[in-house]
Amino acid sequence: MLHYVSMNRKKYNQFRVIVTFFVSAIVVLAVLSDSYLLSIAGVVTGLIFMALVRSKAKIKIDEREKTIREKAAQLTYAIFAPTLGIGAFLLLIPYQKISPVFAQGEFVYLESLGMIFAYLALFLITLYAISYYFLNRKFGGDVHE
Amino acid sequence: MNNKLKIYRAMHDLTQEQMADQIGVSRQTVIAIENNKYLPSLGLAFKISKLFGVAIEEIFTYKGGANES
């Protein structure tokens, strides 16, 4: 039989810190012993455990917290998208033509990294545009009367 | 935006925790509204006014200004 766990936000946060500590310890031990399966198992177990606790604890997310999350997401996007774009641009500059030093060794991977960054930036912007389009429709942004 | 939330809460002998439970928000939200750090939505403002049995404008007073958010 399942029991209702009485837990407020403070207790939930304390619980989360403890679980995070144990998962981190397992990951460190797994990496030290070259057991990557154990590290993945530790992280997945921690995620499942926290999801179960969260659903049982009935943590209240009110409008203030939603506003904070919205603003945090907005800020993250505003910082991350230009960083990726500028990073991609700088990495895709043809350094090999500027100096032969860049045409050899580890520098040959810079262009590949730049391509990955460029595609990530495109993916991020596309995802934002799609989300914006559907949310705009949901909140009645395209209704003409 | 100014509000008399603290006064009305004291008049009804409610703690922040009790008030938060009755309007379905966290205690931090009640504290933030009382200290004018957070503007409640229209729905939440109606819930608060209903809780105290007065009109919204009795509790919240709009001062205007460019920095209202």
Backbone of each chain as ProteinMPNN parsed JSONL, in Angstrom:
{"seq_chain_A": "MLHYVSMNRKKYNQFRVIVTFFVSAIVVLAVLSDSYLLSIAGVVTGLIFMALVRSKAKIKIDEREKTIREKAAQLTYAIFAPTLGIGAFLLLIPYQKISPVFAQGEFVYLESLGMIFAYLALFLITLYAISYYFLNRKFGGDVHE", "coords_chain_A": {"N_chain_A": [[0.844, -1.205, 0.0], [0.469, 2.189, -0.832], [1.765, 5.065, 0.765], [0.933, 8.38, 1.703], [3.312, 10.86, 1.503], [4.147, 13.296, 3.679], [5.454, 16.308, 2.945], [7.181, 19.315, 2.858], [8.323, 22.187, 0.929], [10.847, 22.909, 1.959], [11.806, 20.595, 3.235], [11.836, 18.949, 1.027], [13.809, 20.176, -0.549], [16.051, 19.757, 1.104], [16.17, 17.005, 0.994], [16.701, 16.675, -1.696], [19.277, 17.727, -1.875], [20.698, 15.824, -0.405], [20.3, 13.489, -1.969], [21.519, 14.333, -4.348], [24.144, 14.579, -3.447], [24.78, 11.871, -2.849], [24.48, 10.694, -5.387], [26.454, 12.079, -6.791], [28.71, 11.142, -5.409], [28.607, 8.435, -6.09], [29.003, 8.619, -8.857], [31.596, 9.715, -8.952], [33.068, 7.634, -7.731], [32.527, 5.619, -9.598], [33.722, 6.635, -11.92], [36.368, 6.727, -11.097], [36.871, 4.038, -10.798], [36.664, 3.206, -13.376], [34.168, 2.352, -14.255], [31.776, 2.896, -16.215], [29.185, 2.154, -16.61], [28.159, 1.894, -14.058], [28.149, 4.584, -13.278], [26.242, 5.671, -15.017], [24.027, 4.182, -14.239], [23.808, 5.078, -11.591], [23.154, 7.822, -11.919], [20.728, 7.622, -13.377], [19.151, 6.191, -11.536], [19.065, 8.054, -9.447], [17.648, 10.15, -10.726], [15.163, 8.905, -11.265], [14.36, 8.305, -8.663], [14.119, 10.897, -7.541], [12.085, 11.894, -9.141], [9.957, 10.267, -8.378], [9.74, 10.959, -5.659], [9.08, 13.634, -5.92], [6.584, 13.492, -7.178], [5.101, 12.243, -5.205], [5.367, 13.971, -3.059], [3.94, 16.195, -3.697], [4.757, 18.858, -4.531], [4.345, 22.293, -4.435], [3.989, 24.412, -7.128], [3.874, 27.637, -7.719], [2.513, 30.696, -9.215], [4.498, 32.662, -8.969], [6.9, 31.254, -8.897], [6.753, 30.121, -11.432], [7.007, 32.424, -12.976], [9.607, 33.143, -12.286], [10.983, 30.97, -13.368], [10.397, 31.339, -16.079], [11.717, 33.767, -16.579], [14.329, 33.027, -15.993], [14.767, 31.106, -17.99], [14.553, 32.712, -20.232], [16.724, 34.436, -19.879], [18.812, 32.588, -19.955], [18.597, 31.692, -22.607], [19.086, 34.101, -23.93], [21.752, 34.483, -23.329], [23.041, 32.077, -24.034], [22.486, 31.464, -26.798], [23.693, 33.62, -28.44], [26.339, 33.185, -27.575], [26.93, 30.617, -28.511], [26.642, 31.103, -31.271], [28.583, 33.118, -31.813], [30.827, 31.75, -30.956], [30.86, 29.621, -32.816], [31.282, 31.076, -35.165], [33.848, 32.176, -34.713], [35.34, 29.836, -34.56], [35.062, 28.832, -37.092], [36.493, 30.429, -38.745], [38.822, 30.52, -41.373], [41.59, 29.542, -40.304], [43.717, 28.058, -41.229], [44.483, 29.129, -43.619], [45.439, 31.52, -42.849], [47.608, 31.024, -41.153], [50.087, 28.473, -41.408], [50.458, 26.944, -39.155], [48.062, 26.285, -37.99], [47.087, 24.339, -39.601], [47.722, 21.827, -38.92], [48.038, 19.073, -36.54], [46.256, 19.34, -33.42], [44.641, 21.442, -34.142], [43.182, 21.002, -36.42], [40.756, 20.042, -35.741], [39.238, 22.137, -34.937], [37.569, 23.347, -36.825], [35.609, 21.405, -37.196], [34.458, 21.403, -34.668], [33.466, 23.989, -34.685], [31.502, 23.699, -36.671], [29.752, 21.995, -35.349], [28.941, 23.648, -33.237], [27.693, 25.655, -34.735], [25.51, 24.27, -35.875], [24.217, 23.577, -33.512], [23.5, 26.111, -32.563], [21.724, 26.85, -34.584], [19.769, 24.871, -34.23], [18.858, 25.543, -31.666], [17.77, 28.109, -32.107], [15.777, 27.465, -33.954], [14.162, 25.765, -32.435], [13.296, 27.584, -30.51], [11.848, 29.338, -32.136], [9.792, 27.648, -33.067], [8.547, 26.928, -30.64], [7.726, 29.464, -29.845], [5.912, 30.092, -31.883], [3.828, 28.165, -31.503], [3.076, 28.694, -28.851], [2.244, 31.295, -29.097], [0.018, 30.942, -30.693], [-1.519, 29.426, -28.945], [-2.077, 31.244, -26.914], [-3.732, 32.955, -28.208], [-2.663, 34.765, -30.122], [-2.938, 35.03, -32.898], [-5.48, 35.609, -33.634], [-7.943, 37.139, -35.552], [-10.285, 39.66, -35.484]], "CA_chain_A": [[0.0, 0.0, 0.0], [1.248, 3.423, -0.907], [1.448, 6.034, 1.811], [1.161, 9.77, 1.321], [4.467, 11.418, 2.217], [3.976, 14.716, 3.969], [6.756, 16.946, 2.746], [7.076, 20.659, 2.329], [9.39, 22.576, 0.007], [12.138, 22.917, 2.656], [12.226, 19.19, 3.399], [12.122, 18.435, -0.322], [15.119, 20.71, -0.961], [17.072, 19.054, 1.89], [16.207, 15.653, 0.438], [17.339, 16.781, -3.01], [20.72, 17.917, -1.644], [21.254, 14.534, 0.028], [20.312, 12.581, -3.143], [22.551, 14.841, -5.26], [25.44, 14.231, -2.848], [25.019, 10.442, -3.026], [24.659, 10.412, -6.828], [27.79, 12.591, -7.143], [29.692, 10.222, -4.834], [28.591, 7.207, -6.919], [29.619, 8.938, -10.157], [33.044, 9.861, -8.727], [33.597, 6.285, -7.511], [32.415, 4.875, -10.857], [34.74, 7.143, -12.856], [37.674, 6.307, -10.569], [37.057, 2.592, -11.047], [36.436, 2.997, -14.821], [32.909, 1.644, -14.493], [30.842, 3.91, -16.708], [27.83, 1.614, -16.455], [27.746, 2.238, -12.689], [27.86, 6.02, -13.215], [24.951, 5.888, -15.698], [23.008, 3.589, -13.365], [23.669, 5.982, -10.437], [22.439, 9.036, -12.337], [19.342, 7.251, -13.731], [18.457, 5.856, -10.285], [18.824, 9.326, -8.758], [16.58, 10.876, -11.435], [13.887, 8.204, -11.041], [14.055, 8.471, -7.244], [13.657, 12.266, -7.316], [10.792, 12.048, -9.82], [8.969, 9.606, -7.521], [9.569, 11.776, -4.442], [8.399, 14.859, -6.311], [5.169, 13.206, -7.443], [4.462, 11.883, -3.935], [5.418, 15.082, -2.104], [3.014, 17.227, -4.17], [5.42, 20.144, -4.385], [3.527, 23.357, -5.006], [4.67, 25.379, -7.998], [2.899, 28.706, -7.904], [2.759, 31.607, -10.346], [5.767, 33.392, -8.791], [7.961, 30.346, -9.324], [6.662, 30.015, -12.893], [7.576, 33.664, -13.517], [11.064, 33.059, -12.103], [11.472, 30.002, -14.362], [10.314, 31.982, -17.404], [12.781, 34.77, -16.697], [15.607, 32.305, -16.016], [14.884, 30.5, -19.317], [14.771, 33.828, -21.165], [18.104, 34.896, -19.671], [19.693, 31.517, -20.434], [18.566, 31.733, -24.073], [19.727, 35.35, -24.377], [23.214, 34.35, -23.173], [23.569, 30.876, -24.673], [22.386, 31.498, -28.272], [24.789, 34.402, -29.024], [27.636, 32.569, -27.253], [27.12, 29.524, -29.484], [26.798, 31.698, -32.602], [29.891, 33.786, -31.913], [31.822, 30.67, -30.835], [30.908, 28.931, -34.11], [31.893, 31.992, -36.134], [35.294, 32.269, -34.439], [35.985, 28.545, -34.855], [34.985, 28.53, -38.531], [37.399, 31.293, -39.514], [39.851, 29.646, -41.976], [42.92, 29.849, -39.746], [44.765, 27.357, -41.997], [44.964, 30.013, -44.686], [46.141, 32.637, -42.22], [48.911, 30.523, -40.697], [50.204, 27.016, -41.602], [50.486, 26.276, -37.836], [46.721, 25.787, -37.693], [46.719, 23.286, -40.553], [48.191, 20.522, -38.453], [47.855, 18.734, -35.127], [44.922, 19.411, -32.811], [43.885, 22.57, -34.682], [42.317, 20.588, -37.533], [39.436, 19.732, -35.195], [38.533, 23.375, -34.594], [36.513, 23.585, -37.806], [34.52, 20.46, -36.889], [33.803, 21.92, -33.457], [32.722, 25.16, -35.149], [30.297, 23.224, -37.361], [28.832, 21.479, -34.309], [28.403, 24.837, -32.552], [26.789, 26.348, -35.66], [24.27, 23.494, -35.958], [23.549, 23.704, -32.206], [22.889, 27.442, -32.526], [20.56, 26.785, -35.48], [18.762, 24.029, -33.566], [18.314, 26.327, -30.548], [16.934, 29.187, -32.648], [14.604, 26.819, -34.564], [13.322, 25.299, -31.319], [12.691, 28.786, -29.922], [10.852, 29.857, -33.08], [8.641, 26.726, -33.074], [7.865, 27.098, -29.344], [7.092, 30.786, -29.849], [4.772, 30.026, -32.79], [2.734, 27.413, -30.904], [2.59, 29.386, -27.648], [1.531, 32.48, -29.584], [-1.311, 30.455, -31.129], [-2.249, 28.974, -27.751], [-2.559, 32.4, -26.163], [-4.6, 33.789, -29.05], [-1.933, 35.849, -30.778], [-3.208, 35.158, -34.338], [-6.924, 35.722, -33.839], [-8.337, 38.427, -36.15], [-11.75, 39.886, -35.364]], "C_chain_A": [[0.873, 1.246, 0.0], [0.808, 4.403, 0.176], [1.749, 7.434, 1.302], [2.304, 10.334, 2.155], [4.247, 12.906, 2.429], [5.325, 15.415, 3.892], [6.556, 18.352, 2.204], [8.291, 20.968, 1.467], [10.766, 22.49, 0.666], [12.698, 21.498, 2.802], [12.618, 18.592, 2.055], [13.498, 18.896, -0.799], [16.261, 20.014, -0.219], [17.283, 17.644, 1.322], [16.956, 15.645, -0.89], [18.855, 16.928, -2.877], [21.378, 16.589, -1.277], [21.37, 13.569, -1.162], [21.401, 13.013, -4.124], [23.945, 14.468, -4.762], [25.765, 12.759, -3.092], [25.253, 10.087, -4.49], [26.043, 10.883, -7.272], [28.872, 11.643, -6.65], [29.782, 8.944, -5.672], [29.284, 7.459, -8.251], [31.136, 9.053, -10.021], [33.696, 8.482, -8.563], [33.606, 5.474, -8.81], [33.485, 5.315, -11.845], [36.134, 6.697, -12.408], [37.945, 4.829, -10.844], [36.756, 2.213, -12.496], [35.156, 2.217, -15.128], [31.851, 2.66, -14.913], [29.396, 3.469, -16.593], [27.271, 1.983, -15.08], [27.378, 3.719, -12.602], [26.511, 6.321, -13.869], [23.816, 5.361, -14.826], [22.735, 4.494, -12.16], [22.847, 7.206, -10.782], [20.972, 8.727, -12.636], [18.53, 6.935, -12.473], [18.102, 7.128, -9.521], [17.684, 10.103, -9.385], [15.214, 10.248, -11.181], [13.417, 8.412, -9.595], [13.48, 9.863, -6.975], [12.292, 12.514, -7.973], [9.675, 11.433, -8.979], [8.67, 10.438, -6.279], [8.762, 13.026, -4.772], [6.902, 14.61, -6.549], [4.419, 12.881, -6.155], [4.346, 13.099, -3.012], [4.449, 16.202, -2.468], [3.6, 18.617, -3.942], [4.635, 21.215, -5.139], [4.368, 24.29, -5.877], [3.667, 26.475, -8.289], [3.335, 29.666, -9.003], [4.063, 32.38, -10.218], [6.935, 32.534, -9.268], [7.964, 30.165, -10.844], [7.277, 31.245, -13.552], [9.096, 33.63, -13.431], [11.657, 32.117, -13.152], [11.471, 30.6, -15.764], [11.468, 32.947, -17.61], [14.159, 34.105, -16.764], [15.846, 31.684, -17.391], [15.209, 31.56, -20.366], [16.229, 34.302, -21.101], [19.108, 33.87, -20.217], [19.767, 31.539, -21.961], [19.328, 32.957, -24.579], [21.253, 35.278, -24.266], [23.748, 33.212, -24.054], [23.567, 30.943, -26.207], [23.491, 32.359, -28.901], [26.164, 33.806, -28.753], [27.956, 31.456, -28.249], [27.408, 30.081, -30.875], [28.169, 32.319, -32.793], [31.016, 32.744, -31.851], [31.995, 29.942, -32.156], [31.622, 29.792, -35.146], [33.413, 32.047, -35.965], [36.023, 30.97, -34.804], [36.003, 28.226, -36.35], [35.838, 29.461, -39.395], [38.522, 30.415, -40.089], [41.278, 30.005, -41.531], [44.061, 29.205, -40.564], [45.368, 28.26, -43.069], [45.759, 31.183, -44.116], [47.548, 32.199, -41.809], [48.991, 29.018, -40.877], [50.226, 26.23, -40.286], [49.139, 25.613, -37.552], [46.312, 24.633, -38.614], [47.148, 21.902, -40.088], [47.857, 20.305, -36.963], [46.418, 18.886, -34.671], [44.048, 20.502, -33.425], [42.936, 22.175, -35.811], [40.892, 20.273, -37.041], [38.609, 20.979, -34.892], [37.356, 23.628, -35.538], [35.305, 22.669, -37.541], [33.73, 20.935, -35.672], [32.944, 23.134, -33.81], [31.438, 24.764, -35.848], [29.264, 22.718, -36.353], [28.165, 22.65, -33.586], [27.374, 25.545, -33.438], [25.452, 25.619, -35.754], [23.493, 23.563, -34.637], [22.826, 25.039, -32.099], [21.638, 27.474, -33.395], [19.419, 26.0, -34.845], [18.063, 24.813, -32.454], [17.356, 27.401, -31.048], [15.65, 28.603, -33.263], [13.616, 26.375, -33.482], [12.582, 26.471, -30.672], [11.567, 29.291, -30.826], [9.6, 28.981, -33.092], [7.832, 26.888, -31.78], [7.096, 28.416, -29.331], [5.821, 30.755, -30.697], [3.584, 29.332, -32.117], [2.189, 28.095, -29.642], [1.806, 30.634, -28.024], [0.121, 32.107, -30.034], [-2.162, 30.077, -29.914], [-2.842, 30.151, -27.0], [-3.253, 33.43, -27.053], [-3.925, 34.929, -29.774], [-2.29, 36.043, -32.23], [-4.691, 35.286, -34.649], [-7.248, 37.11, -34.397], [-9.853, 38.561, -36.039], [-12.118, 41.236, -35.938]], "O_chain_A": [[1.866, 1.343, 0.722], [-0.382, 4.543, 0.457], [2.708, 7.642, 0.558], [2.259, 10.286, 3.385], [4.17, 13.677, 1.473], [6.225, 15.139, 4.685], [5.85, 18.555, 1.217], [9.176, 20.13, 1.294], [11.735, 22.061, 0.039], [13.871, 21.235, 2.537], [13.585, 17.839, 1.946], [14.259, 18.119, -1.376], [17.3, 19.714, -0.805], [18.41, 17.167, 1.19], [17.738, 14.738, -1.175], [19.62, 16.345, -3.645], [22.461, 16.263, -1.762], [22.398, 12.917, -1.345], [22.12, 12.176, -4.669], [24.815, 14.09, -5.545], [26.881, 12.425, -3.491], [26.122, 9.273, -4.802], [26.728, 10.193, -8.026], [29.834, 11.364, -7.364], [30.871, 8.433, -5.934], [30.056, 6.625, -8.725], [31.879, 8.553, -10.866], [34.73, 8.194, -9.167], [34.555, 4.743, -9.093], [34.086, 4.486, -12.528], [36.974, 6.335, -13.232], [39.08, 4.422, -11.087], [36.608, 1.032, -12.81], [35.073, 1.512, -16.134], [31.129, 3.21, -14.081], [28.489, 4.295, -16.492], [26.098, 2.33, -14.937], [26.41, 4.078, -11.931], [25.73, 7.121, -13.354], [22.776, 6.005, -14.687], [21.586, 4.664, -11.752], [21.949, 7.59, -10.034], [20.079, 9.461, -12.214], [17.377, 7.348, -12.348], [16.99, 7.27, -9.013], [16.843, 10.656, -8.676], [14.234, 10.946, -10.917], [12.238, 8.66, -9.34], [12.481, 10.0, -6.269], [11.456, 13.242, -7.438], [8.585, 11.995, -8.874], [7.514, 10.606, -5.89], [7.879, 13.431, -4.015], [6.062, 15.424, -6.165], [3.238, 13.203, -6.024], [3.367, 13.246, -2.28], [4.165, 17.067, -1.64], [3.01, 19.446, -3.249], [4.31, 21.061, -6.316], [5.341, 24.882, -5.41], [2.709, 26.26, -9.031], [4.374, 29.483, -9.636], [4.679, 32.724, -11.227], [7.838, 33.016, -9.951], [9.021, 30.069, -11.467], [7.979, 31.135, -14.557], [9.792, 34.029, -14.365], [12.692, 32.411, -13.75], [12.408, 30.403, -16.538], [12.114, 32.956, -18.658], [15.042, 34.556, -17.494], [16.963, 31.716, -17.909], [16.024, 31.341, -21.263], [16.871, 34.534, -22.125], [20.105, 34.223, -20.847], [20.846, 31.421, -22.542], [20.109, 32.87, -25.527], [21.963, 35.938, -25.024], [24.768, 33.359, -24.728], [24.534, 30.527, -26.845], [24.172, 31.887, -29.811], [27.058, 33.902, -29.593], [29.071, 31.353, -28.76], [28.3, 29.6, -31.574], [28.836, 32.083, -33.799], [32.009, 32.831, -32.574], [33.117, 29.67, -32.581], [32.458, 29.304, -35.906], [34.164, 31.974, -36.938], [37.155, 30.989, -35.286], [36.84, 27.456, -36.821], [35.902, 29.307, -40.614], [39.117, 29.634, -39.347], [42.043, 30.654, -42.245], [45.186, 29.704, -40.599], [46.554, 28.187, -43.389], [46.621, 31.759, -44.781], [48.536, 32.887, -42.068], [48.036, 28.325, -40.527], [50.04, 25.013, -40.281], [49.072, 24.536, -36.959], [45.267, 24.02, -38.396], [46.951, 20.916, -40.798], [47.456, 21.224, -36.25], [45.48, 18.605, -35.417], [42.83, 20.486, -33.243], [42.001, 22.91, -36.128], [39.948, 20.243, -37.83], [37.413, 20.882, -34.62], [36.287, 24.065, -35.111], [34.152, 23.087, -37.644], [32.501, 20.878, -35.649], [31.835, 23.29, -33.299], [30.401, 25.399, -35.658], [28.068, 22.976, -36.484], [26.956, 22.633, -33.354], [26.324, 25.978, -32.964], [24.392, 26.244, -35.72], [22.262, 23.602, -34.639], [21.697, 25.109, -31.614], [20.618, 28.045, -33.008], [18.258, 26.404, -34.909], [16.841, 24.759, -32.314], [16.272, 27.588, -30.494], [14.57, 29.174, -33.111], [12.408, 26.581, -33.596], [11.404, 26.368, -30.331], [10.48, 29.628, -30.357], [8.481, 29.493, -33.124], [6.604, 26.973, -31.809], [5.958, 28.477, -28.866], [4.789, 31.304, -30.309], [2.464, 29.842, -32.153], [0.983, 28.076, -29.395], [0.831, 30.992, -27.363], [-0.839, 32.84, -29.797], [-3.357, 30.366, -29.86], [-3.968, 30.079, -26.506], [-3.352, 34.608, -26.709], [-4.549, 35.961, -30.018], [-1.994, 37.101, -32.786], [-5.111, 35.094, -35.79], [-6.884, 38.127, -33.806], [-10.6, 37.675, -36.454], [-13.291, 41.61, -35.932]]}, "seq_chain_B": "MNNKLKIYRAMHDLTQEQMADQIGVSRQTVIAIENNKYLPSLGLAFKISKLFGVAIEEIFTYKGGANES", "coords_chain_B": {"N_chain_B": [[3.031, 49.832, -7.549], [1.104, 49.625, -4.688], [0.249, 47.846, -1.663], [-2.114, 46.653, 0.827], [-1.809, 44.303, 2.13], [-0.557, 43.142, 4.357], [-1.81, 44.467, 6.441], [-4.513, 43.701, 6.134], [-4.197, 40.974, 6.496], [-3.384, 40.851, 9.133], [-5.668, 41.913, 10.317], [-7.46, 39.839, 9.884], [-6.331, 37.941, 11.365], [-4.419, 36.055, 10.371], [-1.718, 33.865, 9.613], [1.255, 34.062, 7.524], [1.701, 31.6, 6.368], [-0.792, 30.31, 6.662], [-2.406, 31.959, 5.109], [-1.168, 31.622, 2.622], [-1.723, 28.917, 2.144], [-4.484, 29.047, 1.875], [-4.897, 30.557, -0.437], [-3.558, 29.121, -2.268], [-0.777, 29.294, -2.859], [2.854, 29.564, -2.378], [4.521, 30.271, 0.794], [6.611, 32.018, 0.414], [5.778, 33.467, -1.767], [3.665, 34.979, -0.73], [5.117, 36.556, 1.062], [6.727, 37.935, -0.779], [4.794, 39.398, -2.19], [3.728, 41.009, -0.152], [5.952, 42.58, 0.423], [6.149, 44.083, -1.832], [7.699, 43.022, -3.879], [6.903, 41.342, -5.793], [4.399, 41.307, -8.251], [1.106, 40.223, -8.066], [-0.823, 37.978, -10.211], [-3.87, 38.725, -12.052], [-5.801, 36.828, -11.445], [-4.86, 35.774, -9.009], [-4.947, 38.066, -7.458], [-7.696, 38.459, -7.346], [-8.396, 36.186, -5.893], [-7.223, 36.812, -3.439], [-8.634, 39.115, -2.719], [-11.151, 38.01, -2.472], [-10.738, 36.31, -0.361], [-10.432, 38.086, 1.772], [-12.789, 39.392, 1.607], [-13.223, 41.865, 0.359], [-13.06, 44.543, -2.134], [-10.787, 44.413, -4.948], [-9.379, 46.823, -5.353], [-9.361, 47.871, -2.832], [-7.339, 46.609, -1.553], [-5.106, 46.562, -3.288], [-3.288, 49.232, -4.669], [-2.871, 51.201, -7.462], [-0.056, 52.89, -8.509], [1.225, 53.639, -10.761], [3.867, 54.355, -13.157], [6.971, 53.75, -14.86], [8.462, 51.484, -14.281], [6.869, 49.412, -13.464], [6.252, 46.017, -13.235]], "CA_chain_B": [[1.83, 49.224, -6.955], [1.14, 49.458, -3.228], [-0.827, 46.982, -1.17], [-2.352, 46.626, 2.275], [-1.967, 42.875, 2.413], [-0.123, 42.865, 5.74], [-2.853, 45.004, 7.331], [-5.696, 42.823, 6.046], [-3.835, 39.67, 7.081], [-3.4, 41.039, 10.591], [-7.071, 42.093, 10.713], [-8.12, 38.527, 9.855], [-5.549, 37.064, 12.247], [-3.88, 34.946, 9.583], [-0.259, 33.856, 9.418], [1.602, 34.002, 6.097], [1.528, 30.203, 5.968], [-2.232, 30.027, 6.534], [-2.918, 32.689, 3.951], [-0.61, 30.973, 1.432], [-2.484, 27.679, 1.92], [-5.857, 29.347, 1.452], [-4.957, 31.068, -1.814], [-2.88, 28.143, -3.13], [0.586, 29.676, -3.274], [3.838, 29.292, -1.327], [4.688, 31.364, 1.764], [7.556, 32.976, -0.194], [5.01, 34.346, -2.661], [2.951, 35.937, 0.125], [6.14, 37.497, 1.55], [7.14, 38.78, -1.911], [3.711, 40.348, -2.506], [3.658, 41.976, 0.953], [7.095, 43.502, 0.338], [6.122, 44.711, -3.167], [8.763, 42.477, -4.743], [6.245, 40.589, -6.852], [3.02, 41.706, -8.526], [0.318, 39.016, -8.325], [-1.651, 37.985, -11.419], [-5.247, 39.17, -11.797], [-6.488, 35.712, -10.787], [-4.428, 35.69, -7.611], [-5.46, 39.274, -6.785], [-9.119, 38.186, -7.074], [-8.447, 35.206, -4.798], [-6.879, 37.524, -2.2], [-9.752, 40.003, -2.37], [-12.256, 37.139, -2.054], [-10.382, 35.796, 0.968], [-10.676, 39.129, 2.779], [-14.147, 39.906, 1.425], [-13.231, 43.279, -0.064], [-12.739, 44.716, -3.558], [-9.336, 44.397, -5.228], [-8.785, 48.165, -5.187], [-9.2, 48.149, -1.397], [-6.061, 46.007, -1.134], [-4.022, 46.992, -4.201], [-3.417, 50.596, -5.192], [-1.95, 51.417, -8.582], [0.61, 54.198, -8.479], [1.764, 53.922, -12.091], [5.332, 54.37, -13.238], [7.514, 52.972, -15.98], [9.125, 50.258, -13.848], [5.923, 48.408, -12.981], [6.301, 44.772, -14.018]], "C_chain_B": [[2.039, 49.069, -5.443], [0.057, 48.469, -2.808], [-0.906, 46.996, 0.352], [-2.531, 45.184, 2.752], [-1.645, 42.545, 3.874], [-1.201, 43.307, 6.728], [-4.068, 44.083, 7.343], [-5.418, 41.448, 6.652], [-3.876, 39.734, 8.596], [-4.841, 41.183, 11.096], [-7.82, 40.767, 10.781], [-7.363, 37.476, 10.667], [-5.034, 35.819, 11.52], [-2.36, 35.023, 9.547], [0.008, 33.801, 7.905], [1.37, 32.6, 5.552], [0.056, 29.876, 5.727], [-2.813, 30.705, 5.298], [-2.459, 32.027, 2.644], [-1.402, 29.707, 1.104], [-3.873, 27.973, 1.36], [-5.946, 29.857, 0.02], [-4.151, 30.198, -2.786], [-1.545, 28.582, -3.68], [1.565, 29.321, -2.153], [3.952, 30.5, -0.386], [5.616, 32.445, 1.202], [6.819, 33.962, -1.099], [4.252, 35.405, -1.859], [3.931, 37.004, 0.629], [6.521, 38.476, 0.433], [6.066, 39.811, -2.256], [3.641, 41.433, -1.42], [4.779, 43.023, 0.865], [7.206, 44.204, -1.023], [7.264, 44.252, -4.083], [8.145, 41.741, -5.927], [4.802, 41.06, -6.996], [2.195, 40.456, -8.821], [-0.455, 39.132, -9.637], [-3.054, 38.441, -11.036], [-6.029, 38.094, -11.045], [-6.152, 35.622, -9.312], [-4.933, 36.902, -6.813], [-6.939, 39.091, -6.429], [-9.265, 37.207, -5.916], [-8.203, 35.892, -3.458], [-8.043, 38.404, -1.758], [-10.954, 39.196, -1.877], [-12.01, 36.616, -0.641], [-10.704, 36.818, 2.059], [-12.059, 39.772, 2.644], [-14.212, 41.381, 1.084], [-12.891, 43.351, -1.564], [-11.212, 44.763, -3.744], [-8.697, 45.758, -4.931], [-8.669, 48.598, -3.727], [-7.824, 47.657, -0.916], [-4.902, 46.537, -1.981], [-4.3, 48.391, -4.748], [-2.379, 50.806, -6.283], [-1.378, 52.83, -8.529], [1.078, 54.615, -9.861], [3.271, 53.901, -12.072], [5.825, 53.425, -14.299], [8.072, 51.623, -15.546], [8.177, 49.203, -13.297], [6.033, 47.165, -13.849], [5.735, 43.624, -13.208]], "O_chain_B": [[3.012, 48.468, -4.99], [-0.932, 48.282, -3.516], [0.059, 47.296, 1.055], [-3.309, 44.904, 3.664], [-2.354, 41.783, 4.53], [-1.474, 42.625, 7.716], [-4.587, 43.728, 8.401], [-6.303, 40.836, 7.249], [-4.337, 38.806, 9.261], [-5.197, 40.655, 12.15], [-8.7, 40.584, 11.622], [-7.704, 36.293, 10.658], [-5.192, 34.692, 11.989], [-1.784, 36.107, 9.46], [-0.895, 33.53, 7.113], [0.905, 32.427, 4.426], [-0.301, 29.251, 4.728], [-3.594, 30.118, 4.549], [-3.231, 31.885, 1.696], [-1.716, 29.446, -0.057], [-4.376, 27.257, 0.494], [-6.943, 29.625, -0.664], [-4.071, 30.499, -3.977], [-1.208, 28.285, -4.826], [1.154, 28.833, -1.1], [3.533, 31.606, -0.728], [5.436, 33.632, 1.475], [7.184, 35.134, -1.188], [4.197, 36.571, -2.247], [3.623, 38.196, 0.625], [6.626, 39.681, 0.659], [6.381, 40.958, -2.575], [3.513, 42.619, -1.723], [4.579, 44.193, 1.191], [8.218, 44.834, -1.327], [7.727, 45.001, -4.944], [8.802, 41.543, -6.949], [4.075, 41.197, -6.012], [2.536, 39.699, -9.73], [-0.714, 40.235, -10.12], [-3.389, 38.533, -9.855], [-6.809, 38.389, -10.139], [-7.027, 35.422, -8.47], [-5.299, 36.778, -5.644], [-7.386, 39.507, -5.36], [-10.138, 37.366, -5.063], [-8.875, 35.602, -2.468], [-8.396, 38.439, -0.58], [-11.683, 39.632, -0.985], [-12.932, 36.495, 0.165], [-11.188, 36.461, 3.133], [-12.45, 40.596, 3.471], [-15.152, 42.072, 1.476], [-12.491, 42.359, -2.173], [-10.464, 45.105, -2.828], [-7.62, 45.836, -4.338], [-7.974, 49.563, -3.411], [-7.234, 48.222, 0.005], [-3.853, 46.911, -1.455], [-5.396, 48.687, -5.222], [-1.18, 50.621, -6.072], [-2.109, 53.82, -8.508], [1.303, 55.799, -10.115], [3.885, 53.48, -11.092], [5.181, 52.421, -14.605], [8.15, 50.704, -16.361], [8.623, 48.207, -12.726], [5.92, 47.253, -15.071], [5.688, 42.492, -13.69]]}, "name": "protein", "num_of_chains": 2, "seq": "MLHYVSMNRKKYNQFRVIVTFFVSAIVVLAVLSDSYLLSIAGVVTGLIFMALVRSKAKIKIDEREKTIREKAAQLTYAIFAPTLGIGAFLLLIPYQKISPVFAQGEFVYLESLGMIFAYLALFLITLYAISYYFLNRKFGGDVHEMNNKLKIYRAMHDLTQEQMADQIGVSRQTVIAIENNKYLPSLGLAFKISKLFGVAIEEIFTYKGGANES"}
